Amino acid sequence: MTTTTAPDRAPARTVPGVRSRRRTQAHRRSTPLTIAMLAALAYFLLPLFWLVIASTKSTQDLFNSFGLWFSHAPQLWTNVRQTLTYDNGVFGRWLLNTVVYAGVSALGAAMLAAAAGYGFAKFRFRGHGASFNLVLGAIMVPTTALAIPTYLLFAKVGLVNTPWAVILPSLINPFGLYLMRIYAEDAVPDSVIEAARIDGAGEARIFFTLALRLLAPGLVTVVLFTLVSTWNNYFLPLIMLNDPSLYPVTVGLSSWAAQAQNGGAGASSNMLALVTTGSLLSIIPLVVAFLLLQRYWQSGLASGAVKQ
Amino acid sequence: MSAITAASREAPRRPVERRRRLGGVRPGAAGPLFVAPFMVLFLLLFLAPLGYAAYLSLFQHKLIGGTTFVGLQNYVTALKDPLFLHGVARVALFFLIQVPVMLVLALLFALALDSGLMRFARVVRLGIFVPYAVPSVVATLMWGYLYGPSFGPFAQLGRHFHVPVPNFLSDSWMLASLANVVTWEFVGYNMIILYAALRTIPGELYEAAAVDGAGAWRIAWSVKLPALRPALMLTLLFSVIGSFQLFNEPKLLQTIAPNVIDSAYTANLYGYSLAFTSQQVNYAATVSFLLGLVIVIVSYTVLITANRRRAS
């Protein structure tokens, strides 16, 4: 399949040299360096390790047993069941919302960025430079500083407290457009477009059947970026949504955490355990997707960061 | 040169080359059509909110007398508002301390991974990158509980061995604790950007340096660092934007430490509480707008300083 092999193409010009270098250095290894980096790794994995342990404990055991090891009565399944059934299964609803918001945003943002990136890379038209520079300038505008103004505008037109309030702002990804333009310039050769035109293909057909396939690796990168940023988004849904049944998992978990903090952590309530187990459940899908697709990150970031 | 300036600078001289290369391409209307969906949404969802906020920031709402046009009065108020100024000062301090630490760590990790000198490089690279997949909400909750004096493991270990452990959630430690959470989240992301850039350096450069008798450190300093410049600029710019709009982490730690993190702890938190707690919509718009302006100014200052130093 082209999508799995192609990402290596972005830095392809230099790959042969890189490979030969790896080979010549392969015989020298530094133990101190390895140890230092493993220590760093331990720091980055510590909170995740703690989270896995904590998800197996009842709220009482969280307080009464050592945080970095299992208690005498691990109860992961009890916690998972309670997390998924608490408040009529609202947690499942939050996960589903997150999947929908992140999925629609990521696919939409990637398609919009691909079409516009292709348009900017392969066509010249009036306002070409000005519009592209306008979007580039927007990379500097912080999304959070934009969120309150967007809320005020959405409140005016009645979009607040609907899924669109979260999805629409996530569709515009200026950095994604920038990546796609750079990617399209190299990945879609002018000669291929030219040949298709001579064969009588329309511009839309060229884009959807030809260019989009060649753009696939870059497209995956933008999908991943938007997916992670929408999946992890907190500020925007926090201000846009009041209805708990519309919450994504981030806002839902923070509301549980506040509940656990404000006296919900009594002996009868298992709220704190629900927060830790819910946290674990919410990060599993993304971490798995991440590890499986990690090569795309690197190639996508390489083409964005290295281009002179 | 940075990735972003590079693209914007080359824009003016590009069309000439491009026309030559495209040769017989008919101009047609297709280009604008491909660009239109993005640009229309960009106008509606990016420029319109900014415009609307700018408009709102020129008015004031009073219980008696309703909404009146006040010109730049809100901006004058904000620039004298100690809550806003302290919020901006705090994120500026955060930026000055946290970002260098984070970027230096990311750079060291990327160089170590790229050196080919270590074992388990793949596992280490993935493990350091994984926190980026963790939502900041979950990251902050985890660290918040780890910091906690009651069941945090640091406090537990301290009690067990009778070693005093500082209260990480106290006033004097809070900024450092926040910096640790943000560093944990984003070192891996920045490391991957830098590592990806390192992998594209042509191998011949290393061979040439090695022939000249350069060691690993010397190669890192004289060959790799200069080649990393655009990627470093990119990470620096993202970090400016990230730290000045700091919100999620302090907002979540606020539930654990309400006495330490007040509603104006960061500039963004202040804007949020103005809009949603005290319902001062016009003033909230002013504060958001000013914060955006501060970030754009700092970003451009960073860009210009870097480019000037390179030129001289």
Interface residues (C-beta under 8 A of the other chain):
Chain A: P11 R13 T14 P16 G17 V18 R19 S20 R21 R22 Q25 A26 R28 R29 S30 L33 T34 A36 M37 L38 A40 L41 Y43 F44 L45 L46 P47 L48 W50 L51 A54 L62 F63 F66 G67 L68 L112 A113 A115 A116 Y118 G119 F120 K122 F123 R124 F125 R126 H128 G129 S131 F132 N133 L134 V135 L136 G137 A138 I139 M140 V141 P142 T143 T144 A145 L146 I148 P149 T150 Y151 L152 L153 K156 L168 P169 L171 I172 P174 L177 Y178 R181 I182 D190 I193 E194 R197 E203 A204 F207 V228 W231 N232 Y234 F235 L238 I239 V249 T250 V251 L253 S254 A257 A258 Q261 N262 V275 T276 S279 S282 I283 L286 V287 A289 F290 L291 Q294 W297 Q298 S299 L301 A302 G304 A305 V306 K307 Q308
Chain B: M1 A3 I4 A6 A7 S8 A11 P12 R14 P15 R18 R19 R21 L22 G23 G24 V25 P27 G28 A29 A30 G31 P32 L33 F34 V35 P37 F38 M39 L41 F42 L45 F46 A48 P49 L50 Y52 A53 L56 L105 F109 A112 L113 S115 G116 L117 M118 R119 F120 V123 V124 L126 G127 I128 F129 V130 P131 Y132 A133 V134 P135 S136 V137 V138 A139 L141 M142 W143 Y145 L146 S150 F151 G152 P153 Q156 W184 V187 G188 I192 I193 Y195 A196 A197 R199 T200 I201 P202 G203 E204 Y206 E207 P230 A231 L234 L237 I241 F244 Q245 F247 N248 K251 L252 T255 I256 N268 G271 Y272 A275 F276 V281 A284 A285 S288 F289 L291 G292 I295 V296 S299 Y300
